[in-house]
């Protein structure tokens, strides 16, 4: 679905990617998300966060692979080649970009903690959309295993959200 331009599979020294929390908030199992496409893991394996603040940061070092024109979602790729889709809210594509401000561009290099998107939580809630934010791996071909945090609440950039082990 989202092909990788990085081909580190054979010469990769790291066999895992540590994904920091991209947003502060309550951690949820993907099955709890009020959207069947994400809850059934059709988009990919992952976890969700019900955000407590309106800013998204880079969860690892890598690059911006794709920015959705409406600003509600982004695909980031780690330096090891793992893509992560972060989808702010559910059905928020219908807001047509209103309430979202994208701070990066496609192809841009990112470091853990770099600001990616800011969003107006009140506007999104008042527009009757859920803020639940899935963080999923849409292409799991070189993923061996994923360990999710056991924490009930995470702080962006500080707490580990998931550890993705790579197939070698």
DSSP file (Angstrom, degrees, kcal/mol; ACC not computed):
  #  RESIDUE AA STRUCTURE BP1 BP2  ACC     N-H-->O    O-->H-N    N-H-->O    O-->H-N    TCO  KAPPA ALPHA  PHI   PSI    X-CA   Y-CA   Z-CA
    1    1 A X              0   0    0      0, 0.0     2,-0.5     0, 0.0   138,-0.1   0.000 360.0 360.0 360.0 -51.0    0.0    0.0    0.0
    2    2 A X        -     0   0    0     81,-0.0    81,-0.1    64,-0.0   137,-0.1  -0.842 360.0-149.9-120.7  91.3    2.8    2.5    1.0
    3    3 A X        -     0   0    0     -2,-0.5     2,-0.4     1,-0.1   136,-0.0  -0.193  13.4-121.1 -62.4 152.4    6.0    1.2   -0.6
    4    4 A X        -     0   0    0      1,-0.1    -1,-0.1     2,-0.1    78,-0.0  -0.769  17.2-166.5 -98.3 137.7    9.3    1.9    1.1
    5    5 A X  S    S+     0   0    0     -2,-0.4     2,-0.4     2,-0.0    -1,-0.1   0.586  73.9  85.0 -92.3 -12.8   12.2    3.8   -0.5
    6    6 A X        -     0   0    0     75,-0.1     2,-0.2     1,-0.1     3,-0.1  -0.726  56.5-173.9 -85.7 135.6   14.5    2.6    2.2
    7    7 A X        +     0   0    0     -2,-0.4     3,-0.3     1,-0.1     4,-0.2  -0.564  34.6 133.8-127.3  68.6   16.0   -0.8    1.6
    8    8 A X     >  +     0   0    0     72,-0.2     4,-0.9    -2,-0.2    -1,-0.1   0.317  34.6 108.6 -97.5   6.6   17.8   -1.4    4.9
    9    9 A X  T  4 S+     0   0    0      1,-0.2     3,-0.3     2,-0.2    -1,-0.2   0.878  85.5  34.5 -55.7 -43.8   16.6   -5.0    5.3
   10   10 A X  T  4 S+     0   0    0     -3,-0.3    -1,-0.2     1,-0.2    -2,-0.1   0.795 127.5  35.1 -85.5 -28.6   19.9   -6.7    4.5
   11   11 A X  T  4 S+     0   0    0     -4,-0.2     2,-0.5     0, 0.0    -1,-0.2   0.145  82.8 132.7-112.1  21.2   22.3   -4.2    6.0
   12   12 A X     <  -     0   0    0     -4,-0.9    68,-0.0    -3,-0.3    -3,-0.0  -0.594  35.0-171.5 -77.4 121.7   20.2   -3.1    9.0
   13   13 A X  S    S+     0   0    0     -2,-0.5     2,-0.3     2,-0.0    -1,-0.2   0.852  71.6  67.8 -80.1 -35.7   22.2   -3.0   12.2
   14   14 A X        -     0   0    0      1,-0.1     3,-0.0     2,-0.0    -2,-0.0  -0.674  61.3-167.1 -85.0 136.7   19.1   -2.4   14.4
   15   15 A X  S    S+     0   0    0     -2,-0.3   151,-2.9   150,-0.0     2,-0.3   0.233  70.7  39.4-106.9  14.3   16.6   -5.3   14.6
   16   16 A X  E     -A  165   0A   0    149,-0.3     2,-0.5   127,-0.0   149,-0.2  -0.992  65.6-138.4-154.9 160.3   13.9   -3.2   16.1
   17   17 A X  E     -A  164   0A   0    147,-2.6   147,-2.8    -2,-0.3     2,-0.7  -0.987  15.6-146.6-121.3 125.2   12.2    0.3   16.1
   18   18 A X  E     -A  163   0A   0     -2,-0.5     2,-0.7   145,-0.2   145,-0.2  -0.836  14.9-158.8 -92.1 117.7   11.3    2.0   19.3
   19   19 A X  E     -A  162   0A   0    143,-3.1   142,-2.9    -2,-0.7   143,-1.8  -0.873   5.2-154.7-103.0 112.2    8.1    4.1   18.7
   20   20 A X  E     -A  160   0A   0     39,-2.7     2,-0.3    -2,-0.7   140,-0.2  -0.394  38.2 -82.3 -77.7 161.0    7.6    6.9   21.2
   21   21 A X        -     0   0    0    138,-2.7   136,-2.9   134,-0.4   137,-0.1  -0.502  36.2-162.5 -65.0 123.2    4.1    8.2   21.9
   22   22 A X  S    S+     0   0    0     -2,-0.3    35,-2.4   134,-0.2     2,-0.3   0.651  77.1  25.3 -81.7 -14.6    3.3   10.8   19.1
   23   23 A X  S    S-     0   0    0     33,-0.2     2,-0.3   110,-0.1    -1,-0.2  -0.991  83.1-117.6-145.0 144.4    0.5   12.3   21.2
   24   24 A X        +     0   0    0     31,-0.3    28,-2.5    -2,-0.3    29,-0.7  -0.644  64.8  84.6 -80.0 142.3   -0.2   12.4   25.0
   25   25 A X  E    S-CD  51 154B   0    129,-2.4   129,-2.7    -2,-0.3     2,-0.3  -0.962  76.6 -32.5 158.7-172.8   -3.3   10.7   26.1
   26   26 A X  E     -CD  50 153B   0     24,-2.0    24,-3.0    -2,-0.3     2,-0.3  -0.607  56.2-128.9 -79.2 129.4   -5.2    7.5   27.1
   27   27 A X  E     -C   49   0B   0    125,-2.3     2,-0.3    -2,-0.3    22,-0.2  -0.612  29.3-174.4 -81.4 136.5   -3.9    4.3   25.5
   28   28 A X  E     -C   48   0B   0     20,-3.1    20,-2.3    -2,-0.3     2,-0.2  -0.961  29.4-112.4-130.5 147.3   -6.6    2.1   23.8
   29   29 A X  E >   -C   47   0B   0     -2,-0.3     3,-2.0    18,-0.2     4,-0.4  -0.553  34.6-119.4 -69.7 144.5   -6.5   -1.3   22.2
   30   30 A X  G >  S+     0   0    0     16,-0.5     3,-1.6     1,-0.3    11,-0.1   0.828 112.3  65.5 -57.0 -32.6   -7.2   -0.9   18.5
   31   31 A X  G 3  S+     0   0    0      1,-0.3    -1,-0.3     9,-0.1     8,-0.1   0.697  94.7  60.2 -65.0 -18.0  -10.4   -3.0   18.9
   32   32 A X  G <  S+     0   0    0     -3,-2.0    -1,-0.3     2,-0.1    -2,-0.2   0.573  77.8 113.4 -84.6 -10.6  -11.9   -0.3   21.1
   33   33 A X  S <  S-     0   0    0     -3,-1.6     2,-1.2    -4,-0.4     6,-0.2  -0.396  73.7-128.2 -67.3 137.0  -11.7    2.3   18.3
   34   34 A X  S    S+     0   0    0     -2,-0.1     2,-0.3     4,-0.1    -1,-0.1  -0.163  86.7  83.3 -82.8  43.9  -15.2    3.4   17.1
   35   35 A X     >  -     0   0    0     -2,-1.2     4,-3.2     1,-0.1     3,-0.5  -0.915  68.4-150.3-147.2 116.6  -14.3    2.7   13.5
   36   36 A X  H  > S+     0   0    0     -2,-0.3     4,-2.4     1,-0.2     6,-0.3   0.812  94.4  60.0 -60.7 -33.8  -14.6   -0.8   12.1
   37   37 A X  H  4>S+     0   0    0      2,-0.2     5,-1.7     1,-0.2     6,-0.9   0.918 117.0  31.6 -62.6 -43.6  -11.9   -0.4    9.5
   38   38 A X  H >45S+     0   0    0     -3,-0.5     3,-1.8     3,-0.2    -2,-0.2   0.912 118.0  54.9 -77.5 -44.4   -9.3    0.4   12.3
   39   39 A X  H 3<5S+     0   0    0     -4,-3.2    -2,-0.2     1,-0.3    -3,-0.2   0.841 109.2  47.8 -59.8 -35.1  -10.9   -1.8   15.0
   40   40 A X  T 3<5S-     0   0    0     -4,-2.4    -1,-0.3    -5,-0.2    -2,-0.2   0.428 112.7-121.4 -86.9   1.8  -10.8   -4.9   12.7
   41   41 A X  T < 5 +     0   0    0     -3,-1.8    -3,-0.2   -11,-0.1    -2,-0.1   0.752  67.0 140.8  66.0  27.1   -7.1   -4.1   11.8
   42   42 A X  S   <S+     0   0    0     -5,-1.7    -4,-0.2    -6,-0.3     3,-0.1   0.834  75.6  45.4 -66.5 -31.8   -7.9   -3.8    8.1
   43   43 A X  S    S-     0   0    0     -6,-0.9     2,-0.3     1,-0.3    -1,-0.2   0.809 129.9 -74.7 -80.3 -30.9   -5.5   -0.9    7.8
   44   44 A X        -     0   0    0     -6,-0.2    -1,-0.3    95,-0.1    94,-0.2  -0.862  55.7 -58.5 154.4 172.1   -2.8   -2.6    9.9
   45   45 A X  E    S+ E   0 137B   0     92,-0.8    92,-2.9    -2,-0.3     2,-0.3  -0.522  73.8 101.3 -78.6 147.0   -1.7   -3.7   13.3
   46   46 A X  E     - E   0 136B   0     90,-0.2   -16,-0.5    -2,-0.2     2,-0.3  -0.954  56.9 -93.7 174.4-152.1   -1.3   -1.0   16.0
   47   47 A X  E     -CE  29 135B   0     88,-2.0    88,-3.4    -2,-0.3     2,-0.3  -0.891  27.3-131.3-149.9 168.6   -2.7    0.8   18.9
   48   48 A X  E     -CE  28 134B   0    -20,-2.3   -20,-3.1    -2,-0.3     2,-0.4  -0.933   6.6-153.9-132.4 158.0   -4.8    4.0   19.5
   49   49 A X  E     -CE  27 133B   0     84,-1.8    84,-2.8    -2,-0.3     2,-0.9  -0.998  12.7-146.5-130.2 132.4   -4.5    7.1   21.8
   50   50 A X  E     -CE  26 132B   0    -24,-3.0   -24,-2.0    -2,-0.4    82,-0.2  -0.872  41.3-129.2 -92.9 103.0   -7.4    9.2   22.9
   51   51 A X  E     -C   25   0B   0     -2,-0.9   -26,-0.3    80,-0.5     3,-0.1  -0.130  27.5-167.7 -66.9 147.9   -5.5   12.5   23.0
   52   52 A X  S    S+     0   0    0    -28,-2.5     2,-0.3     1,-0.2   -27,-0.2   0.417  79.1  29.3-106.7  -4.4   -5.3   15.0   25.9
   53   53 A X  S    S-     0   0    0    -29,-0.7     2,-0.8     2,-0.1    -1,-0.2  -0.980  82.5-112.2-152.4 159.4   -3.8   17.8   23.8
   54   54 A X  S    S+     0   0    0     -2,-0.3    65,-2.5    -3,-0.1     2,-0.4  -0.315  76.4  93.2 -96.3  52.0   -3.8   18.9   20.2
   55   55 A X  E     -J  118   0C   0     -2,-0.8     2,-0.4    63,-0.2   -31,-0.3  -0.992  49.9-158.4-145.2 140.5   -0.3   18.3   19.0
   56   56 A X  E     -J  117   0C   0     61,-3.2    60,-3.0    -2,-0.4    61,-1.3  -0.930  14.8-173.6-114.7 134.0    1.4   15.4   17.2
   57   57 A X  E     -J  115   0C   0    -35,-2.4     2,-0.3    -2,-0.4    58,-0.2  -0.809  37.2 -82.9-123.5 165.7    5.1   14.9   17.2
   58   58 A X        -     0   0    0     56,-2.4    55,-2.6    53,-0.3    56,-0.1  -0.511  30.5-157.4 -68.0 128.6    7.5   12.5   15.5
   59   59 A X  S    S+     0   0    0     -2,-0.3   -39,-2.7    53,-0.2     2,-0.3   0.509  72.7   0.2 -86.1  -4.5    7.7    9.2   17.3
   60   60 A X  S    S-     0   0    0    -41,-0.2     2,-0.3    51,-0.1    53,-0.1  -0.958  88.6 -76.8-165.0 173.5   11.1    8.3   15.9
   61   61 A X  S    S+     0   0    0     -2,-0.3    18,-1.7    50,-0.2     2,-0.3  -0.671  82.2  82.7 -81.0 139.3   13.9    9.5   13.6
   62   62 A X  E    S-FG  78 110B   0     48,-2.5    48,-2.4    -2,-0.3     2,-0.3  -0.860  73.2 -63.7 170.3-131.5   13.1    9.1    9.9
   63   63 A X  E     -FG  77 109B   0     14,-2.4    14,-2.9    46,-0.3     2,-0.7  -0.974  38.9-100.4-149.5 161.9   11.2   11.0    7.3
   64   64 A X  E     +F   76   0B   0     44,-2.6    43,-3.6    -2,-0.3    12,-0.2  -0.784  36.5 178.9 -84.3 116.3    7.7   12.2    6.4
   65   65 A X  E     +     0   0B   0     10,-2.1     2,-0.3    -2,-0.7    11,-0.2   0.869  64.1   0.8 -87.7 -41.7    6.5    9.7    3.8
   66   66 A X  E     -F   75   0B   0      9,-2.0     9,-3.0    40,-0.1     2,-0.5  -0.982  52.7-164.0-152.5 136.8    3.0   11.1    3.2
   67   67 A X  E     -F   74   0B   0     -2,-0.3     2,-0.2     7,-0.2     7,-0.2  -0.990  27.4-129.6-118.4 123.5    0.9   14.0    4.4
   68   68 A X    >   -     0   0    0      5,-2.1     3,-2.6    -2,-0.5     5,-0.2  -0.531  19.6-125.0 -71.9 137.7   -2.8   13.8    3.7
   69   69 A X  T 3  S+     0   0    0      1,-0.3    -1,-0.1    -2,-0.2    -2,-0.0   0.740 109.8  56.9 -58.5 -25.0   -4.0   17.0    2.0
   70   70 A X  T 3  S-     0   0    0      3,-0.0    -1,-0.3     1,-0.0    27,-0.3   0.490 105.6-128.5 -86.0  -3.4   -6.7   17.4    4.7
   71   71 A X  S <  S+     0   0    0     -3,-2.6    30,-0.2     2,-0.2    -2,-0.1   0.474  79.8 110.7  75.6   1.2   -4.0   17.4    7.5
   72   72 A X  S    S+     0   0    0     28,-0.1    16,-2.8     1,-0.1     2,-0.3   0.592  78.9  26.9 -85.8 -10.6   -5.9   14.7    9.5
   73   73 A X  E     - H   0  87B   0     14,-0.2    -5,-2.1    -5,-0.2     2,-0.3  -0.989  58.0-173.7-152.3 156.4   -3.3   11.9    8.9
   74   74 A X  E     -FH  67  86B   0     12,-1.9    12,-2.8    -2,-0.3     2,-0.5  -0.992  17.6-142.2-149.8 148.1    0.3   11.4    8.1
   75   75 A X  E     -FH  66  85B   0     -9,-3.0   -10,-2.1    -2,-0.3    -9,-2.0  -0.978  22.5-171.9-113.2 123.5    2.6    8.4    7.3
   76   76 A X  E     -FH  64  84B   0      8,-2.6     8,-3.1    -2,-0.5     2,-0.5  -0.886   9.0-151.1-113.4 145.6    6.0    8.6    8.8
   77   77 A X  E     -FH  63  83B   0    -14,-2.9   -14,-2.4    -2,-0.4     6,-0.2  -0.972  11.7-134.9-122.5 127.7    8.9    6.2    8.0
   78   78 A X  E >   -F   62   0B   0      4,-2.8     3,-2.1    -2,-0.5   -16,-0.3  -0.271  31.3-106.5 -70.7 162.4   11.6    5.3   10.5
   79   79 A X  T 3  S+     0   0    0    -18,-1.7   -17,-0.1     1,-0.3    -1,-0.1   0.726 123.1  59.9 -62.8 -19.2   15.2    5.2    9.4
   80   80 A X  T 3  S-     0   0    0      2,-0.1    -1,-0.3   -68,-0.0   -72,-0.2   0.530 124.0-104.4 -84.8  -6.6   14.9    1.4    9.5
   81   81 A X  S <  S+     0   0    0     -3,-2.1     2,-0.5     1,-0.3    -2,-0.1   0.571  72.4 140.3  98.4  10.1   12.1    1.5    6.9
   82   82 A X        -     0   0    0     82,-0.1    -4,-2.8    58,-0.0     2,-0.4  -0.775  40.5-146.9 -89.7 125.9    9.0    0.9    9.0
   83   83 A X  E     -H   77   0B   0     -2,-0.5     2,-0.4    56,-0.3    56,-0.4  -0.743  11.4-166.7 -93.1 138.6    6.0    3.1    8.0
   84   84 A X  E     -H   76   0B   0     -8,-3.1    -8,-2.6    -2,-0.4     2,-0.5  -0.993   8.2-152.8-125.5 126.0    3.6    4.3   10.7
   85   85 A X  E     -HI  75 136B   0     51,-3.2    51,-2.6    -2,-0.4     2,-0.5  -0.873   9.4-168.5 -95.9 125.5    0.2    5.8    9.8
   86   86 A X  E     -HI  74 135B   0    -12,-2.8   -12,-1.9    -2,-0.5     2,-0.6  -0.969   2.2-170.5-116.7 117.8   -1.1    8.2   12.4
   87   87 A X  E     -HI  73 134B   0     47,-2.3    47,-0.7    -2,-0.5     2,-0.7  -0.909  14.5-145.1-114.4 105.2   -4.8    9.1   11.8
   88   88 A X        -     0   0    0    -16,-2.8     4,-0.2    -2,-0.6    45,-0.2  -0.593  65.0 -24.0 -77.3 111.5   -6.0   12.0   14.0
   89   89 A X  S    S-     0   0    0     42,-0.8     2,-0.5    -2,-0.7    42,-0.2  -0.025  86.7 -72.7  77.2 175.2   -9.6   11.3   15.0
   90   90 A X  S    S-     0   0    0     40,-2.0    40,-0.4     1,-0.2    42,-0.1  -0.931 107.7  -6.2-114.4 131.5  -12.2    9.3   13.1
   91   91 A X  S >  S+     0   0    0     -2,-0.5     3,-1.8     1,-0.1    -1,-0.2   0.654  85.9 138.5  61.1  17.7  -13.8   10.4    9.9
   92   92 A X  G >   +     0   0    0      1,-0.3     3,-1.7    -4,-0.2     5,-0.4   0.576  49.9  83.5 -71.6  -8.0  -12.0   13.7   10.3
   93   93 A X  G >  S+     0   0    0      1,-0.3     3,-1.8     2,-0.2    -1,-0.3   0.824  80.0  68.4 -57.6 -30.1  -11.2   13.7    6.6
   94   94 A X  G <  S+     0   0    0     -3,-1.8    -1,-0.3     1,-0.3    -2,-0.2   0.651  83.1  70.2 -66.1 -15.5  -14.7   15.2    6.3
   95   95 A X  G X  S-     0   0    0     -3,-1.7     3,-2.0    -4,-0.1    -1,-0.3   0.579  97.3-140.5 -77.7  -8.4  -13.5   18.4    8.0
   96   96 A X  T <   -     0   0    0     -3,-1.8    -2,-0.1     1,-0.3    -3,-0.1   0.827  68.1 -47.6  53.1  37.8  -11.5   19.1    4.8
   97   97 A X  T >  S+     0   0    0     -5,-0.4     3,-1.8     1,-0.3    -1,-0.3   0.207 100.2 137.6  94.2 -16.1   -8.5   20.4    6.6
   98   98 A X  T <  S+     0   0    0     -3,-2.0    -1,-0.3     1,-0.3     3,-0.1  -0.467  72.8  20.7 -68.1 131.4  -10.3   22.7    9.0
   99   99 A X  T 3  S+     0   0    0      1,-0.2    21,-2.5    -2,-0.2     2,-0.4   0.388 107.5  96.5  93.0  -2.7   -8.9   22.5   12.5
  100  100 A X  E <   -K  119   0C   0     -3,-1.8     2,-0.4    19,-0.2    -1,-0.2  -0.953  48.4-171.1-123.1 139.8   -5.6   21.0   11.4
  101  101 A X  E     -K  118   0C   0     17,-2.8    17,-2.3    -2,-0.4     2,-0.4  -0.945  14.8-150.6-130.4 112.1   -2.3   22.7   10.7
  102  102 A X  E     -K  117   0C   0     -2,-0.4    15,-0.2    15,-0.2    14,-0.1  -0.668  11.2-173.9 -83.2 131.1    0.5   20.6    9.1
  103  103 A X        +     0   0    0     13,-3.2     2,-0.3    -2,-0.4    14,-0.2   0.342  62.7  53.0-107.0   3.2    4.0   21.6   10.1
  104  104 A X        -     0   0    0     12,-0.6     2,-0.3     4,-0.0    12,-0.1  -0.795  67.3-137.3-131.7 171.7    6.0   19.3    7.8
  105  105 A X    >   -     0   0    0     -2,-0.3     3,-1.9   -39,-0.0   -41,-0.3  -0.936  38.7 -81.8-131.0 158.9    6.2   18.4    4.2
  106  106 A X  T 3  S+     0   0    0     -2,-0.3   -41,-0.2     1,-0.3     3,-0.1  -0.286 114.9  21.0 -59.3 137.7    6.6   15.1    2.3
  107  107 A X  T 3  S+     0   0    0    -43,-3.6    -1,-0.3     1,-0.3   -42,-0.1   0.251  89.3 139.5  89.2 -12.1   10.1   13.9    2.1
  108  108 A X    <   -     0   0    0     -3,-1.9   -44,-2.6   -44,-0.1    -1,-0.3  -0.398  55.1-119.7 -68.0 138.5   11.2   16.0    5.1
  109  109 A X  E     -G   63   0B   0    -46,-0.2     2,-0.3    -3,-0.1   -46,-0.3  -0.539  33.5-164.1 -73.9 144.1   13.7   14.4    7.6
  110  110 A X  E     -G   62   0B   0    -48,-2.4   -48,-2.5    -2,-0.2     2,-0.3  -0.951  12.9-154.1-132.0 152.1   12.4   14.2   11.1
  111  111 A X    >   -     0   0    0     -2,-0.3     3,-2.5   -50,-0.2   -53,-0.3  -0.898  46.1 -79.7-118.0 151.6   13.9   13.6   14.6
  112  112 A X  T 3  S+     0   0    0     -2,-0.3   -53,-0.2     1,-0.3     3,-0.1  -0.262 119.8  22.2 -50.1 127.6   12.0   12.2   17.6
  113  113 A X  T 3  S+     0   0    0    -55,-2.6    -1,-0.3     1,-0.3   -54,-0.1   0.270  84.0 141.6  96.3 -10.5    9.9   15.0   19.1
  114  114 A X    <   -     0   0    0     -3,-2.5   -56,-2.4     1,-0.1    -1,-0.3  -0.416  60.7-107.5 -62.9 137.2    9.7   17.2   16.0
  115  115 A X  E     +J   57   0C   0    -58,-0.2   -58,-0.2     1,-0.2     3,-0.1  -0.469  44.5 168.4 -66.1 136.0    6.3   18.9   15.7
  116  116 A X  E     -     0   0C   0    -60,-3.0   -13,-3.2     1,-0.4   -12,-0.6   0.759  59.9  -2.6-114.1 -53.9    4.3   17.3   12.9
  117  117 A X  E     -JK  56 102C   0    -61,-1.3   -61,-3.2   -15,-0.2    -1,-0.4  -0.998  52.6-157.2-144.0 140.2    0.7   18.5   13.1
  118  118 A X  E     -JK  55 101C   0    -17,-2.3   -17,-2.8    -2,-0.3     2,-0.3  -0.936  19.8-173.5-113.3 147.4   -1.3   20.7   15.5
  119  119 A X  E     - K   0 100C   0    -65,-2.5     2,-1.0    -2,-0.4   -19,-0.2  -0.986  30.2-116.8-144.1 151.5   -5.1   20.3   15.7
  120  120 A X     >  -     0   0    0    -21,-2.5     4,-2.3    -2,-0.3     5,-0.2  -0.745  25.3-172.6 -91.9  98.0   -8.0   22.0   17.4
  121  121 A X  H  > S+     0   0    0     -2,-1.0     4,-2.7     1,-0.2     5,-0.2   0.891  83.8  51.0 -59.8 -42.9   -9.5   19.5   19.8
  122  122 A X  H  > S+     0   0    0      1,-0.2     4,-3.2     2,-0.2    -1,-0.2   0.926 110.2  49.3 -62.7 -44.7  -12.5   21.6   20.7
  123  123 A X  H  > S+     0   0    0      2,-0.2     4,-1.3     1,-0.2    -1,-0.2   0.926 112.8  47.4 -59.7 -45.1  -13.3   22.3   17.1
  124  124 A X  H  <>S+     0   0    0     -4,-2.3     5,-1.9     2,-0.2    -2,-0.2   0.929 115.2  45.1 -64.0 -45.9  -13.1   18.6   16.2
  125  125 A X  H ><5S+     0   0    0     -4,-2.7     3,-2.0     1,-0.2    -2,-0.2   0.929 112.6  50.9 -62.7 -45.6  -15.2   17.6   19.2
  126  126 A X  H 3<5S+     0   0    0     -4,-3.2    -1,-0.2     1,-0.3    -2,-0.2   0.730 103.8  59.0 -66.3 -21.1  -17.8   20.3   18.5
  127  127 A X  T 3<5S-     0   0    0     -4,-1.3    -1,-0.3    -5,-0.2    -2,-0.2   0.342 122.1-111.9 -86.4   5.5  -18.0   19.1   14.9
  128  128 A X  T < 5S+     0   0    0     -3,-2.0     2,-0.4     1,-0.2    -3,-0.2   0.831  71.5 134.7  68.7  38.5  -19.1   15.8   16.4
  129  129 A X      < -     0   0    0     -5,-1.9    -1,-0.2   -37,-0.0     2,-0.2  -0.904  56.3-117.0-114.0 146.4  -16.0   13.7   15.6
  130  130 A X        -     0   0    0    -40,-0.4   -40,-2.0    -2,-0.4   -38,-0.1  -0.550  12.6-148.8 -76.4 145.1  -14.2   11.3   17.9
  131  131 A X        +     0   0    0    -42,-0.2   -42,-0.8    -2,-0.2   -80,-0.5   0.473  49.6 135.5 -92.6  -3.5  -10.6   12.2   18.6
  132  132 A X  E     -E   50   0B   0    -82,-0.2     2,-0.6   -44,-0.1   -82,-0.2  -0.221  43.9-153.4 -49.3 128.2   -9.4    8.6   19.0
  133  133 A X  E     -E   49   0B   0    -84,-2.8   -84,-1.8   -45,-0.2   -45,-0.2  -0.880   2.3-151.5-117.6 101.1   -6.1    8.5   17.1
  134  134 A X  E     -EI  48  87B   0    -47,-0.7   -47,-2.3    -2,-0.6     2,-0.5  -0.467   4.9-164.6 -68.4 139.8   -5.0    5.1   15.6
  135  135 A X  E     +EI  47  86B   0    -88,-3.4   -88,-2.0   -49,-0.2     2,-0.3  -0.942  27.9 165.5-124.3 103.9   -1.3    4.6   15.2
  136  136 A X  E     -EI  46  85B   0    -51,-2.6   -51,-3.2    -2,-0.5     2,-0.8  -0.821  44.6-127.9-128.4 159.3   -0.9    1.6   12.9
  137  137 A X  E     -E   45   0B   0    -92,-2.9   -92,-0.8    -2,-0.3   -53,-0.2  -0.896  23.8-172.1-103.6 101.7    1.7   -0.1   10.7
  138  138 A X  S    S+     0   0    0     -2,-0.8     2,-0.5     1,-0.2    -1,-0.1   0.716  75.6  42.1 -73.2 -19.6    0.0   -0.4    7.3
  139  139 A X        +     0   0    0    -56,-0.4   -56,-0.3    -3,-0.1     3,-0.3  -0.929  60.4 171.3-129.4 108.6    2.7   -2.6    5.8
  140  140 A X    >   +     0   0    0     -2,-0.5     3,-1.8     1,-0.2    -1,-0.1   0.160  38.1 119.0-104.2  19.7    3.9   -5.4    8.0
  141  141 A X  T 3  S+     0   0    0      1,-0.3    -1,-0.2     3,-0.0    -2,-0.0   0.876  86.0  32.3 -55.5 -43.9    6.0   -7.4    5.6
  142  142 A X  T 3  S+     0   0    0     -3,-0.3    25,-2.2   -61,-0.1     2,-0.6   0.093  94.7 111.2-104.0  25.5    9.3   -7.0    7.5
  143  143 A X  E <   +B  166   0A   0     -3,-1.8    23,-0.3    23,-0.2     3,-0.1  -0.874  37.4 177.5 -99.8 124.3    7.7   -6.9   10.9
  144  144 A X  E     -     0   0A   0     21,-3.1     2,-0.3    -2,-0.6    22,-0.2   0.867  67.4 -16.5 -88.5 -44.2    8.5   -9.9   13.1
  145  145 A X  E     -B  165   0A   0     20,-1.4    20,-3.1     2,-0.0     2,-0.4  -0.987  53.0-144.3-159.2 156.7    6.6   -8.8   16.3
  146  146 A X  E     -B  164   0A   0     -2,-0.3     2,-0.5    18,-0.2    18,-0.2  -0.996   8.0-162.5-130.0 127.8    5.1   -5.8   17.9
  147  147 A X  E     -B  163   0A   0     16,-2.9    16,-2.7    -2,-0.4     2,-0.2  -0.951  14.7-155.8-108.3 123.0    5.2   -5.1   21.7
  148  148 A X  E     -B  162   0A   0     -2,-0.5    14,-0.2    14,-0.2    13,-0.1  -0.641  26.3 -94.6 -96.4 154.7    2.7   -2.5   22.9
  149  149 A X        -     0   0    0     12,-2.4    -1,-0.1    -2,-0.2    12,-0.1  -0.275  18.5-150.5 -61.4 150.6    2.9   -0.4   26.0
  150  150 A X        +     0   0    0      2,-0.0    -1,-0.1     0, 0.0    11,-0.1   0.457  64.2 112.8 -97.6  -6.0    1.1   -1.7   29.1
  151  151 A X        -     0   0    0      1,-0.1     3,-0.1    10,-0.1    -2,-0.0  -0.308  61.4-148.9 -66.7 150.4    0.7    1.9   30.3
  152  152 A X  S    S+     0   0    0      1,-0.2  -125,-2.3  -126,-0.1     2,-0.3   0.635  85.7  30.4 -92.0 -18.4   -2.9    3.3   30.4
  153  153 A X  E    S-D   26   0B   0   -127,-0.3     2,-0.3  -104,-0.1    -1,-0.2  -0.999  71.0-163.7-142.0 137.9   -1.7    6.8   29.7
  154  154 A X  E     -D   25   0B   0   -129,-2.7  -129,-2.4    -2,-0.3     2,-0.5  -0.929  14.0-139.8-125.0 150.5    1.3    8.1   27.6
  155  155 A X    >>  -     0   0    0     -2,-0.3     4,-2.3  -131,-0.2     3,-1.5  -0.929  38.6-104.4-106.2 128.5    3.2   11.4   27.4
  156  156 A X  T 34 S+     0   0    0     -2,-0.5  -134,-0.2     1,-0.3  -132,-0.1  -0.203  98.8   1.0 -57.0 135.7    4.2   12.3   23.9
  157  157 A X  T 34 S+     0   0    0   -136,-2.9    -1,-0.3     2,-0.3  -135,-0.1   0.205 126.9  66.6  75.8 -17.2    7.9   11.9   23.1
  158  158 A X  T <4 S+     0   0    0     -3,-1.5     2,-0.3  -137,-0.1    -2,-0.2   0.852  89.2  58.3-101.0 -46.5    8.6   10.5   26.6
  159  159 A X  S  < S-     0   0    0     -4,-2.3  -138,-2.7  -138,-0.1     2,-0.4  -0.630  81.7-116.2 -95.4 146.6    6.8    7.2   26.9
  160  160 A X  E     -A   20   0A   0     -2,-0.3  -140,-0.3  -140,-0.2     3,-0.1  -0.632  26.3-177.7 -77.2 128.8    7.3    4.2   24.6
  161  161 A X  E     -     0   0A   0   -142,-2.9   -12,-2.4    -2,-0.4     2,-0.3   0.844  65.4 -13.3 -93.3 -44.9    4.2    3.3   22.7
  162  162 A X  E     -AB  19 148A   0   -143,-1.8  -143,-3.1   -14,-0.2     2,-0.5  -0.996  49.0-140.3-157.3 154.8    5.5    0.2   20.9
  163  163 A X  E     -AB  18 147A   0    -16,-2.7   -16,-2.9    -2,-0.3     2,-0.6  -0.983  21.5-158.7-117.0 120.5    8.6   -1.7   20.0
  164  164 A X  E     -AB  17 146A   0   -147,-2.8  -147,-2.6    -2,-0.5     2,-0.4  -0.892   4.3-153.5-105.2 116.2    8.6   -3.2   16.5
  165  165 A X  E     -AB  16 145A   0    -20,-3.1   -21,-3.1    -2,-0.6   -20,-1.4  -0.751  15.5-140.3 -90.3 134.8   10.9   -6.1   15.9
  166  166 A X  E     - B   0 143A   0   -151,-2.9     2,-0.3    -2,-0.4   -23,-0.2  -0.669  10.3-120.5 -98.1 147.3   12.1   -6.5   12.4
  167  167 A X              0   0    0    -25,-2.2   -23,-0.0    -2,-0.3    -1,-0.0  -0.633 360.0 360.0 -75.9 142.0   12.6   -9.7   10.3
  168  168 A X              0   0    0     -2,-0.3    -1,-0.1  -157,-0.0  -156,-0.1   0.419 360.0 360.0-105.5 360.0   16.2   -9.9    9.2
